[in-house]
Amino acid sequence: MYHNWLDRWDERRARRGEEAKKVTDFILDAGRAFPDEKRIETIDEFCVLADQALSDSSWYDEPSGSGQGFERHDGWLRFPSDISTGVEENNVVWAKITESGSHDQALVIFHHWNANARNRQIAKFFSQRGITVVEIAMPYHFERSRPGSLYADYMLSSNLGRTIQSVRQAVWDGRKLIRWLKSEGYGEISVLGMSLGSWVAGIIAAHDQAVSKASLFLTAGSLADMVWTGRATRSIKNSLEPEIGLADLRRAWAPLNMENYADRLARSDLDLHVVLAKRDKVVLPELSERFMQRLKDAGARPNIMKLNCGHYSLGMPPYILLAGLSLKRFLSCAEKAR
């Protein structure tokens, strides 16, 4: 009875989030994803470039000499993004810093798609326990929102190239922030990603040796599969389906698929923590399970918590409390689980 009610609550929450979302045109827009390439007109040509990006180990590396322009004031940090877009607001990165009084550990939080508030309670909880919390705004969110937009439609959409550009921008921004934290003397750097933010946090952890712990909430490997099957992305699928099949979408968005970085996530100096929802209709459990198996096959030993709730109801008691306590234990664990 209770779980039936919980499922209905999640569905109502999904419908509210669906109200502003629109079916938009399918666009390759390869120039955004792969700058300086010649004009690309077919999905096959696009996929060739995606294959090349996936095989390029430096594709998620920030440009050299990009460590300038940081401004810190009254608990806020702002700095220029190293990817310039047509939305001026999006080209400046904002992060809220909740200090702990210690430089031993910092936690960088990457929020979910269309988040409308930062995680003040999480920041307060961990800062009181000696962990400085830095909540970064992902592209087209919060202070970086596109004027007039009702949701972050430029971060994730049926525009294949812009979606790749946005995730890559989020990764570059996050890595630039982490580099600044290290320069400020912070010791252990951990990342926490929620839903879409887990893709960003996971890709960063896979590519950045400065990250020693990564916690991924409501995550999976293939962003293409998540968009194709998820409750929150029906409008995007409706835009994609007349023009492209799932197999081609997987290949086009291969650089965004964390399964392709499982070997990197299995590195010996990285600890992984995962929180999944058994009743999730946004990130389907079978997608999460496939990713977990891929990690294990690569040699990783993720600390996995599965809660009997949905995607949105994870934010309700008792589930959010259980997830928070699990995260606390993970972040405070001094010894490696390996």
SULBELNOR-V575046 format. One record per run of one state. SS is the DSSP state (alpha for helix, beta for strand, coil for the rest). FROM is the first residue (numbers start at 1). TO is the last residue. Records with the same first field share a line. If there is no record, write none. Layout:
SS->FROM-TO  FROM-TO
//
This chain:
coil->1-1  19-26  28-29  34-42  56-70  74-75  81-87  99-104  111-119  128-131  137-141  145-158  184-187  195-195  208-210  218-222  230-230  242-245  253-253  257-257  266-270  278-284  298-302  308-312  316-318  333-338
alpha->2-18  30-33  43-55  88-91  120-127  142-144  160-183  196-207  223-229  231-241  246-252  254-256  258-265  285-297  313-315  319-332
beta->27-27  71-73  76-80  92-98  105-110  132-136  159-159  188-194  211-217  271-277  303-307
//
